[in-house]
């Protein structure tokens, strides 16, 4: 059985889950404890980040490397096109999406954490040591998030500007491809990467960022969400999730 080691709330892990689902491959989404995951990741892959896919005896770190591995080993439902121009375009957009994800995470957490513990609740999970000792683990985890993701005002403002620029570029790319997909005429790595990175801003149903409990959001966050939904890019993300995100595994993991 394949195992995807993940954080439920991570949009990079959402991307990896979607890659496996697109390939119609069975897998288990296994949650790691934040902080402790670094030692595990370093031991298994020589890197410090998630997601990590274990497929038989193979360990593959990084969502992009997972995509390339899956296309090589499981070529059905290809994520990249055989046409060299389309392949290069896909990889360019995937790289841009990965950069976008860093800034979406920083900006979104900076606006959400001061008014809601929902991200912390999801990270802690429904059971385990973090939940058992949540009175201690919640403030520690919050402090680690603020430090590790550099949620200071200057970096958050820079991330907002970078987000705006990348979203404008992706929106134009989508328009030039007639607003159906980002590359070619069917779903691929570029679409999965971009949709996964933008999903936290749209609070889409069925995702880790769905606002199930009607948690209060800041006016700034809601304004940005509405602005994004008014763009072809935001409408496209919403449509792709509704019509082509056929999740086979619960994002909450085990």
VOGU-3710 file (C-alpha; in Angstrom, 3 decimals, decimal comma):
1> xxxxxxxxxx> 0,000/0,000/0,000  1,246/3,493/-0,822  1,494/5,963/2,048  1,477/9,733/1,738  2,990/11,381/4,802  1,306/14,721/5,214  -0,118/17,638/7,139  -3,889/17,790/6,497  -3,891/21,588/6,208  -0,927/21,878/3,834
11> xxxxxxxxxx> -1,854/22,896/0,294  1,323/21,174/-0,929  -0,020/17,964/0,614  -3,396/18,673/-0,985  -1,558/18,865/-4,303  0,055/15,465/-3,662  -3,272/13,903/-2,627  -4,815/15,227/-5,834  -1,958/13,851/-7,964  -2,550/10,370/-6,538
21> xxxxxxxxxx> -6,321/10,700/-6,892  -5,941/11,836/-10,509  -3,910/8,696/-11,188  -6,634/6,648/-9,434  -4,028/5,103/-7,146  -4,873/3,735/-3,718  -3,001/5,269/-0,805  -3,201/6,075/2,885  -2,819/9,685/4,036  -0,762/9,441/7,218
31> xxxxxxxxxx> -0,390/12,512/9,422  2,898/13,445/11,035  3,286/15,594/14,123  4,431/19,147/13,255  8,012/19,707/14,291  8,716/16,021/14,813  8,160/15,549/11,070  11,536/17,133/10,329  13,524/14,278/11,859  11,385/11,703/10,054
41> xxxxxxxxxx> 11,648/13,519/6,725  15,398/13,987/7,041  15,898/10,314/7,888  13,807/8,998/4,994  14,556/11,509/2,217  17,329/13,861/3,281  14,844/16,754/3,228  12,870/18,500/5,965  9,491/18,999/4,333  6,260/17,221/3,473
51> xxxxxxxxxx> 4,617/15,678/1,509  6,515/12,420/1,229  5,257/9,452/-0,772  6,309/5,919/0,141  5,619/3,569/-2,748  6,953/0,119/-2,011  10,618/0,651/-1,162  10,749/4,088/-2,793  10,575/7,334/-0,795  9,806/10,483/-2,808
61> xxxxxxxxxx> 9,811/13,944/-1,240  8,313/17,155/-2,680  5,024/17,426/-4,553  6,690/18,154/-7,906  9,022/15,171/-7,629  6,015/13,042/-6,681  4,264/14,184/-9,888  7,286/13,311/-12,041  7,653/9,939/-10,319  3,984/9,074/-10,789
71> xxxxxxxxxx> 4,084/9,882/-14,499  7,178/7,713/-14,926  5,899/4,692/-12,993  2,159/5,023/-13,633  1,817/6,666/-17,081  -1,971/6,344/-17,311  -3,803/9,660/-16,760  -0,636/11,611/-17,543  0,050/14,764/-15,552  2,435/16,198/-18,143
81> xxxxxxxxxx> 2,065/16,217/-21,928  4,417/14,419/-24,286  4,631/17,569/-26,435  7,826/19,324/-25,327  6,382/22,854/-25,485  3,351/21,890/-23,396  5,563/20,000/-20,957  7,843/22,988/-20,443  4,852/25,304/-20,032  3,365/22,967/-17,431
91> xxxxxxxxxx> 6,595/22,862/-15,423  6,893/26,663/-15,577  3,369/27,107/-14,203  3,965/24,420/-11,554  7,086/26,276/-10,391  5,146/29,542/-10,250  2,359/27,832/-8,294  4,849/26,466/-5,774  6,132/29,993/-5,174  2,573/31,292/-4,900
101> xxxxxxxxxx> 1,828/28,683/-2,246  4,483/30,073/0,089  2,908/33,522/0,028  -0,686/32,280/0,235  0,252/30,334/3,365  1,983/33,262/5,039  -0,678/35,829/4,196  -3,610/33,533/5,003  -2,230/32,411/8,353  -1,313/35,982/9,319
111> xxxxxxxxxx> -4,925/37,052/8,829  -6,581/33,940/10,272  -4,583/33,076/13,401  -5,330/36,315/15,324  -9,079/35,680/15,128  -9,488/31,895/14,860  -7,899/28,712/16,222  -9,370/26,658/13,359  -5,987/26,114/11,609  -4,480/24,966/14,914
121> xxxxxxxxxx> -7,433/22,637/15,545  -6,929/20,962/12,159  -3,180/20,632/12,664  -3,680/19,011/16,073  -6,096/16,479/14,610  -8,909/14,578/16,241  -6,745/12,267/18,353  -3,159/11,643/19,404  -0,719/13,313/21,768  -1,302/16,845/20,483
131> xxxxxxxxxx> -5,048/16,520/21,082  -4,608/14,783/24,415  -2,449/17,611/25,719  -4,019/20,403/23,691  -3,823/22,990/26,469  -0,060/22,802/26,128  0,280/21,870/22,468  -1,960/24,610/21,024  0,041/27,644/22,239  3,335/25,901/21,415
141> xxxxxxxxxx> 2,150/25,047/17,912  0,890/28,579/17,346  4,259/30,005/18,374  6,075/27,591/16,047  3,835/28,559/13,117  4,415/32,275/13,644  8,178/31,715/13,812  8,610/29,113/11,058  6,367/30,848/8,525  7,726/34,304/9,386
151> xxxxxxxxxx> 4,395/36,003/10,013  5,866/39,427/10,765  4,165/42,461/9,199  6,886/43,267/6,661  7,101/39,763/5,222  3,293/39,422/5,165  3,006/42,672/3,179  5,674/41,460/0,734  3,813/38,172/0,330  0,591/40,021/-0,458
161> xxxxxxxxxx> 2,316/41,956/-3,261  3,887/38,783/-4,653  0,530/37,006/-4,525  -1,087/39,803/-6,500  1,597/39,641/-9,202  1,518/35,854/-9,594  -2,282/35,713/-9,605  -2,397/38,387/-12,310  0,089/36,400/-14,417  -1,804/33,134/-13,986
171> xxxxxxxxxx> -5,108/34,850/-14,735  -3,692/36,130/-18,030  -2,333/32,680/-18,895  -5,752/31,167/-18,283  -7,457/33,772/-20,485  -4,978/33,120/-23,301  -5,878/29,406/-23,104  -9,608/30,243/-23,374  -10,243/29,802/-19,604  -10,799/26,050/-19,706
181> xxxxxxxxxx> -7,410/24,800/-18,495  -4,018/26,400/-17,984  -2,189/24,139/-20,452  -3,741/22,181/-23,290  -7,274/20,839/-23,252  -7,442/18,624/-20,174  -6,532/18,564/-16,491  -2,840/18,213/-15,712  -0,104/19,096/-13,264  -0,384/22,848/-13,916
191> xxxxxxxxxx> -4,089/22,894/-13,019  -3,684/20,712/-9,942  -0,776/22,822/-8,691  -2,506/26,187/-9,147  -5,874/25,055/-7,806  -4,283/23,488/-4,723  -2,292/26,626/-3,930  -5,307/28,945/-4,274  -7,881/26,751/-2,530  -7,088/28,121/0,978
201> xxxxxxxxxx> -8,142/31,593/-0,177  -11,538/30,404/-1,432  -12,676/28,190/1,492  -14,027/25,631/-0,986  -16,434/22,920/0,092  -14,824/19,546/0,712  -11,352/20,990/1,244  -9,392/21,460/4,487  -10,187/25,172/4,205  -13,960/24,865/4,002
211> xxxxxxxxxx> -15,499/27,230/6,542  -17,761/24,526/7,962  -18,322/26,207/11,319  -18,798/29,672/9,823  -15,664/30,890/11,553  -15,286/34,642/11,509  -12,842/35,874/8,874  -11,203/39,270/8,691  -12,689/41,849/6,328  -9,400/41,889/4,432
221> xxxxxxxxxx> -9,521/38,145/3,835  -13,152/38,208/2,709  -12,494/41,136/0,380  -9,585/39,301/-1,239  -11,634/36,105/-1,568  -14,391/38,019/-3,391  -11,873/39,775/-5,615  -10,387/36,419/-6,594  -13,810/34,931/-7,320  -14,509/37,847/-9,657
231> xxxxxxxxxx> -11,498/36,886/-11,770  -11,590/34,140/-14,416  -8,838/32,439/-12,382  -10,924/32,278/-9,207  -13,970/30,996/-11,093  -11,784/28,396/-12,780  -10,419/27,117/-9,439  -13,953/26,862/-8,100  -15,123/25,006/-11,239  -12,185/22,595/-11,343
241> xxxxxxxxxx> -12,719/21,660/-7,700  -16,424/21,082/-8,289  -16,042/19,017/-11,461  -12,610/17,355/-11,347  -11,431/17,043/-7,748  -12,546/13,452/-7,321  -11,041/12,810/-3,897  -10,642/9,139/-3,031  -9,052/9,634/0,417  -10,199/11,839/3,289
251> xxxx> -7,840/14,817/3,596  -7,965/14,520/7,399  -5,730/11,475/7,195  -5,000/8,977/9,931
//
